[in-house]
Amino acid sequence: MSAQATLTMTRQALRSRYEEDGFCVVPELFPADVVERAVQGMDAIRRGEYDTGTPPEESPWKPGDDPNVLCKIEMPHVASRGVRELVTHPALGKLIADLTGASKVWVWWVQLLYKPPGGKPGTSVGWHQDKQYWHAFSPDSELLTCWVALSDVTEQSGPVRFLRGSHRWGLKNIGDFFHQDIEAQKAAVPIPPGETWDEVAAIIPRGGCSVHHMLTYHGSGPNLSNAPRRSFAIHLRTERSRPADNVSELTLEQGRDLIKYLDDPFYNPLVYGKDE
Ligand SMILES: O=C(O)CCC(=O)C(=O)O
């Protein structure tokens, strides 16, 4: 069997996993040199150095802030050439097209997530569904996230934990990214009748990724390893997505500004398909 035929088979299996579970894990996607340049870019951004000349968006964490809490920086791909190379790498667009059957795929938001070691408070991510923060898109939009591992992600390093099948539970609007006690928070997650809590930790080698649906519940605990957990959450959309009808009525907290760059290829690059 040719390498292409093997890849196609693997992609079919991944697509089934994504559709059935609401997430899938891809152990190998980005070339090692691309990952290394993105890591260098990540460190430069954390120091406040921007080789594109453009700063990231206003972010919860700024250079000089506490190095022991979760570092979350918005839109790092406009600030670093190395990060941009990874975020626009053709392997990413192809993967998303293979998983969704889409003819066009755009990156519409990116988060740099650096979870320091040491298990300190302020490093967990509470259970949430991404769509609860994305009201600026219509409810039926096809939105998904590729979470890229730039360090080996193990059970000890605070991996993302997904609730298998929760993408079929509907939008609950119950969850909190910044909640710190993810054990206690479990009680608040509304499990529909007949469903169960089926939690899976995404263990991913450096250069691999996971992909999750906008309704899949997920969160992560502290990093108990002795190395930082490095990642980018790359939020993507397909041609089956559109702004919500009521965008102008939304508040900033409801995500009104998340669609402000849809027509700007520097911020929202097309990563699969062709422009008309
Ligand atoms: O990095 C994490 O632990 C969670 C990231 C997240 O919430 C996401 O990728 O949507």
The ligand as an SDF file (V2000), in Angstrom:
LIG
                    3D

 10  9  0  0  0  0  0  0  0  0999 V2000
   -4.7740   24.2230   27.3050 O   0  0  0  0  0  0  0  0  0  0  0  0
   -5.6930   23.7940   27.9740 C   0  0  0  0  0  0  0  0  0  0  0  0
   -5.5220   23.1510   28.9890 O   0  0  0  0  0  0  0  0  0  0  0  0
   -7.1230   24.0240   27.5220 C   0  0  0  0  0  0  0  0  0  0  0  0
   -7.1860   24.7510   26.2230 C   0  0  0  0  0  0  0  0  0  0  0  0
   -8.5710   25.0140   25.7350 C   0  0  0  0  0  0  0  0  0  0  0  0
   -9.4690   25.2800   26.4640 O   0  0  0  0  0  0  0  0  0  0  0  0
   -8.8220   24.9090   24.2940 C   0  0  0  0  0  0  0  0  0  0  0  0
   -7.8930   24.5790   23.5340 O   0  0  0  0  0  0  0  0  0  0  0  0
   -9.9640   25.1470   23.8530 O   0  0  0  0  0  0  0  0  0  0  0  0
  1  2  2  0
  2  3  1  0
  2  4  1  0
  4  5  1  0
  5  6  1  0
  6  7  2  0
  6  8  1  0
  8  9  2  0
  8 10  1  0
M  END
$$$$
